[in-house]
């Protein structure tokens, strides 16, 4: 395990390869922003805006997938107030056992800014069955729900004949997941190649009890369907100089976003501005840490280091203190939700812990073999 020489990105992130000089792709991209001709990039943005307006056949210029959180609120207001477009918002709703009151309130806050919003709620029983299956098969209960989250927006765009989708972050550029890189930095038509979507493969979801016609919301449109619909997915964050977790959070808090008040060790989040609409992501970030040696704190810290508001040394201390932490109450809540004991939860997690990176010292207790910022 090696770390980027500039930030704290380890080379264990899936679909990411360091450059020969030991710098991660995200730091290379951030450094290149100094050379960007922003006037040219603005012209590119305005051409995309015109594409949306010219193909408006439903009354909407574009679609934005939203959760009501910091990124989607800022995007929606930018599209409406700065680009002067008429967007349709689409939200994939969590089942009652999973969604938080805060998440419901944040969607209401977003709509109150003057948007039309369609909420899609997949059947909760199948949702739970697939989360249980994903956890037991991959130790990743979000493998099915990410399919639904990313598929529902282009499916609705095709159904409503709206050919432009705004998406937020291009993770190929901003965290180095290069597999999704399209024809340009703004091109999002390769989103199906994300690590968790695996090309939109749903075969593992199917069984004697669950047929394809029961999980249509989990089916990502084929490349042929997207081409026939002239569908264009564009990363809006590519056109912003100041896209970051923290900047989006500050902007959205000032416009009514309700954030978390838990301690950083409970949620692995120093600011409390991420995953506001449900609690299960927190333990999934802990599992990511045990698989790859980094979690959500590393992503926060890396942005702050690149933006010059935190030193690498201070970042090391934060990562050591909080990365991979999770309150036991969220683990117990999830175990109860899918019908297993907490002990069974840890027995499953134990099978996926990276033994090259961690030493097991007890059930649910692991000691890193690596030194943060140094590696193995």
C-alpha positions in Angstrom: 0.0 0.0 0.0 1.4 3.3 -1.1 0.2 6.9 -0.5 0.1 9.7 -3.0 3.1 12.0 -2.3 0.8 15.1 -2.3 -2.4 14.0 -0.4 -3.4 10.8 1.5 -4.9 8.8 -1.3 -3.8 5.2 -1.1 -3.2 3.2 -4.3 -5.8 0.7 -3.0 -8.8 2.7 -4.4 -10.5 0.5 -7.1 -10.1 1.6 -10.8 -7.4 4.2 -9.9 -3.7 4.1 -10.9 -1.0 6.4 -9.7 1.3 8.3 -12.1 4.9 7.2 -12.4 5.9 10.2 -10.1 3.8 8.8 -7.3 1.0 11.3 -7.6 -2.6 10.2 -7.7 -4.9 11.1 -10.6 -7.1 13.4 -8.5 -4.1 15.5 -7.4 -2.9 15.7 -11.1 -6.3 16.9 -12.1 -6.5 19.5 -9.3 -3.1 20.9 -10.3 -4.2 21.1 -13.9 -7.1 23.5 -12.9 -4.6 26.4 -12.8 -4.2 26.1 -16.6 -7.9 25.8 -17.4 -9.3 28.5 -19.7 -12.5 29.0 -17.8 -14.0 31.2 -20.5 -13.7 28.3 -22.9 -15.2 26.0 -20.4 -18.1 28.4 -19.9 -18.7 28.3 -23.7 -18.8 24.5 -23.5 -21.4 24.7 -20.7 -23.6 27.1 -22.6 -23.6 24.8 -25.6 -24.9 22.0 -23.4 -27.5 24.3 -22.0 -28.7 25.1 -25.5 -28.8 21.4 -26.3 -31.2 20.9 -23.4 -33.4 23.8 -24.4 -33.5 22.8 -28.1 -34.6 19.3 -27.2 -37.3 20.3 -24.7 -40.3 18.3 -25.7 -41.9 17.8 -22.3 -41.7 21.3 -20.8 -38.5 20.5 -18.9 -35.0 21.4 -20.2 -33.2 18.8 -18.1 -33.3 16.4 -15.2 -31.3 16.4 -11.9 -31.1 13.4 -9.6 -31.4 14.7 -6.1 -31.3 13.5 -2.5 -32.0 16.9 -1.0 -28.4 17.0 0.3 -25.6 19.6 -0.1 -24.5 18.6 -3.7 -28.0 18.3 -5.2 -29.4 21.5 -3.6 -26.5 23.5 -4.9 -26.8 22.0 -8.4 -30.5 22.5 -8.6 -30.3 26.2 -7.6 -27.4 26.8 -10.0 -29.4 25.3 -12.9 -32.5 27.2 -12.1 -31.1 30.6 -11.0 -27.8 30.9 -13.0 -28.4 28.8 -16.1 -32.1 29.9 -16.2 -33.2 26.4 -17.1 -36.4 24.5 -16.1 -35.2 21.3 -14.4 -37.3 18.3 -13.3 -35.9 16.9 -10.1 -35.9 13.1 -9.5 -35.4 11.5 -6.1 -35.1 7.9 -5.3 -36.8 7.4 -1.9 -35.6 5.1 0.8 -38.0 2.8 2.5 -39.5 3.9 5.9 -37.1 1.8 7.9 -34.1 3.5 6.3 -34.9 7.1 5.6 -34.2 9.7 8.2 -36.5 12.5 9.3 -33.7 14.9 8.3 -33.6 13.5 4.8 -37.4 14.0 4.4 -37.0 17.6 5.7 -34.2 18.3 3.3 -36.2 17.1 0.3 -39.1 19.4 1.4 -36.6 22.3 1.8 -35.4 21.7 -1.8 -38.9 21.6 -3.2 -39.8 24.8 -1.3 -37.2 26.6 -3.5 -39.7 26.2 -6.4 -39.0 22.9 -8.1 -41.1 20.1 -9.5 -39.9 16.8 -8.1 -40.8 13.2 -8.8 -40.0 10.7 -6.1 -39.6 7.0 -7.0 -40.0 4.5 -4.2 -39.0 0.9 -5.1 -41.0 -1.9 -3.3 -39.6 -2.0 0.3 -39.7 -5.8 0.7 -37.6 -6.4 -2.4 -35.3 -3.5 -1.5 -34.6 -5.2 1.9 -34.1 -8.6 0.3 -31.6 -7.2 -2.1 -29.7 -5.3 0.6 -29.5 -8.5 2.6 -28.3 -10.4 -0.5 -25.7 -7.7 -1.3 -24.4 -7.8 2.3 -24.1 -11.6 2.4 -22.6 -12.0 -1.1 -20.3 -8.9 -1.3 -20.4 -7.4 2.2 -21.9 -4.4 0.5 -25.6 -3.8 1.1 -25.4 -0.8 -1.2 -24.5 -2.8 -4.3 -28.2 -3.2 -5.3 -29.4 0.2 -4.1 -26.7 2.1 -6.0 -28.1 0.4 -9.1 -31.5 1.7 -8.4 -30.1 5.2 -7.5 -28.1 5.6 -10.7 -30.6 3.8 -13.0 -33.8 5.6 -12.0 -32.7 9.0 -13.3 -31.8 8.0 -16.9 -34.9 5.7 -17.1 -37.2 8.5 -16.2 -35.3 10.9 -18.6 -36.0 8.4 -21.4 -39.7 8.0 -20.4 -40.2 11.8 -20.3 -38.1 12.4 -23.4 -35.8 14.8 -21.6 -32.3 14.2 -23.2 -30.1 16.2 -20.7 -29.2 15.0 -17.2 -27.0 17.0 -14.9 -24.9 15.0 -12.5 -22.6 16.4 -9.9 -19.1 15.1 -9.4 -17.0 13.4 -12.0 -15.3 10.9 -9.8 -12.8 10.1 -12.5 -11.3 13.5 -12.1 -12.1 14.4 -8.5 -11.2 11.1 -6.7 -9.4 9.2 -9.5 -11.9 6.5 -10.4 -10.8 6.6 -14.1 -13.0 3.7 -15.4 -15.9 6.1 -15.8 -14.0 8.7 -17.8 -15.9 9.6 -21.0 -15.0 11.5 -24.1 -14.3 14.7 -22.0 -14.3 15.8 -18.4 -18.0 16.7 -18.6 -19.1 13.5 -20.3 -21.1 11.3 -17.8 -22.3 8.6 -20.3 -19.9 6.1 -18.8 -21.4 6.2 -15.3 -22.4 2.5 -15.6 -18.7 1.6 -15.4 -18.6 2.8 -11.7 -17.1 0.1 -9.4 -20.4 -0.6 -7.6 -22.5 -0.6 -10.8 -20.3 -3.1 -12.7 -21.6 -2.1 -16.1 -25.3 -2.3 -14.9 -25.1 -6.0 -14.4 -28.3 -7.2 -12.6 -27.9 -11.0 -13.0 -26.8 -11.4 -9.4 -30.0 -9.8 -8.2 -32.2 -12.5 -9.9 -33.4 -15.6 -8.1 -36.4 -17.9 -8.0 -38.1 -15.3 -5.8 -37.1 -12.1 -7.7 -37.6 -11.8 -11.4 -36.4 -9.0 -13.7 -39.9 -7.5 -14.1 -39.9 -6.9 -10.3 -36.7 -4.9 -10.3 -37.1 -2.6 -13.3 -36.0 0.4 -11.3 -32.6 -1.3 -10.8 -32.0 -1.8 -14.6 -29.6 0.8 -16.0 -30.6 1.7 -19.6 -28.5 -0.1 -22.3 -26.1 2.0 -24.4 -28.5 1.4 -27.3 -31.4 2.8 -25.4 -29.4 5.8 -24.4 -28.2 6.5 -27.9 -31.7 6.1 -29.3 -33.0 8.6 -26.8 -30.1 11.0 -27.6 -29.5 11.0 -23.9 -26.6 13.1 -22.6 -25.3 12.9 -19.0 -23.1 15.9 -18.0 -21.1 16.5 -14.9 -21.9 20.0 -13.6 -19.0 20.0 -11.1 -16.6 20.0 -14.1 -17.6 23.6 -14.8 -17.2 24.9 -11.2 -13.9 26.2 -9.9 -14.8 25.6 -6.3 -16.6 22.2 -6.3 -15.9 20.5 -3.0 -17.7 18.7 -0.2 -17.1 21.6 2.1 -18.1 24.4 -0.3 -21.2 22.7 -1.3 -22.1 22.1 2.3 -21.6 25.7 3.3 -23.6 27.0 0.3 -26.5 24.6 1.1 -26.6 25.2 4.8 -27.2 28.9 4.1 -30.2 27.8 2.0 -31.9 25.6 4.6 -30.0 22.3 4.6 -30.3 20.5 7.9 -27.1 18.7 8.8 -26.0 16.0 11.3 -25.1 16.8 14.9 -23.4 13.5 15.8 -19.8 13.4 16.9 -17.2 12.7 14.2 -16.3 9.3 15.7 -20.0 8.2 15.4 -20.3 8.9 11.7 -16.7 9.2 10.3 -17.5 12.7 9.1 -15.9 15.8 10.6 -18.5 18.2 9.3 -21.7 16.2 9.4 -22.8 17.2 5.9 -22.7 13.9 4.1 -25.4 11.1 3.8 -28.0 13.1 5.6 -31.0 11.0 4.4 -30.1 7.6 5.9 -27.6 6.1 8.4 -26.4 2.9 6.8 -23.8 4.6 4.6 -21.8 5.2 7.8 -21.1 1.5 8.5 -20.6 0.9 4.8 -17.8 3.5 4.9 -16.3 1.6 7.8 -16.4 -1.6 5.7 -14.7 0.2 2.8 -12.0 1.2 5.2 -11.5 -2.4 6.3 -11.4 -3.5 2.6 -9.2 -0.8 1.1 -7.5 1.1 4.0 -9.4 4.3 3.6 -12.8 5.7 4.3 -14.8 9.0 4.2 -12.4 11.0 6.3 -9.7 10.4 3.8 -11.9 11.7 1.0 -12.6 14.9 3.0 -9.0 15.4 4.0 -7.7 14.9 0.5 -9.9 17.7 -0.9 -8.8 20.0 1.9 -5.1 19.3 1.3 -5.5 20.0 -2.5 -7.4 23.2 -1.8 -4.7 24.4 0.6 -6.8 24.6 3.7 -5.2 21.7 5.5 -1.6 20.4 5.7 -0.8 16.7 4.9 0.4 16.4 8.5 -2.8 17.6 10.0 -4.7 15.4 7.6 -2.8 12.4 8.9 -4.0 13.1 12.4 -7.6 13.3 11.4 -7.5 10.1 9.3 -5.8 8.2 12.2 -8.5 9.5 14.6 -11.7 9.0 12.7 -11.3 7.0 9.4 -13.3 3.8 9.7 -15.2 4.8 12.8 -18.9 4.0 13.2 -21.3 4.1 16.2 -22.5 0.7 17.2 -26.1 1.9 17.1 -26.0 2.1 13.3 -24.6 -1.4 13.0 -27.3 -2.7 15.4 -30.0 -0.8 13.4 -28.9 -2.4 10.1 -28.6 -5.9 11.6 -32.1 -5.6 12.9 -33.3 -4.3 9.5 -32.0 -7.3 7.5 -32.8 -9.8 10.3 -29.3 -10.9 11.6 -27.5 -10.5 14.9 -24.7 -8.1 15.5 -22.4 -11.1 15.9 -23.5 -12.4 12.4 -22.8 -8.9 11.0 -19.2 -9.0 12.2 -18.7 -12.6 11.0 -19.7 -11.5 7.5 -17.5 -8.4 7.7 -14.6 -10.5 8.9 -14.6 -12.5 5.6 -14.0 -9.2 3.7 -11.4 -7.6 5.8 -8.1 -7.1 3.9 -5.7 -9.3 5.9 -2.7 -7.6 4.1 -3.8 -4.3 5.6 -5.3 -5.3 9.0 -4.6 -7.7 11.8 -7.6 -9.2 13.6 -7.5 -8.7 17.4 -11.1 -9.8 18.2 -14.6 -10.0 16.8 -15.1 -6.6 15.0 -11.7 -5.3 16.2 -8.9 -4.8 13.7 -5.5 -3.1 13.9 -4.0 -1.5 10.8 -0.6 -2.9 9.7 0.0 0.3 7.7 1.1 3.7 8.9 -1.2 6.6 7.6 0.7 8.7 5.2 3.5 6.2 4.9 1.9 2.9 3.8 3.3 -0.6 4.1 
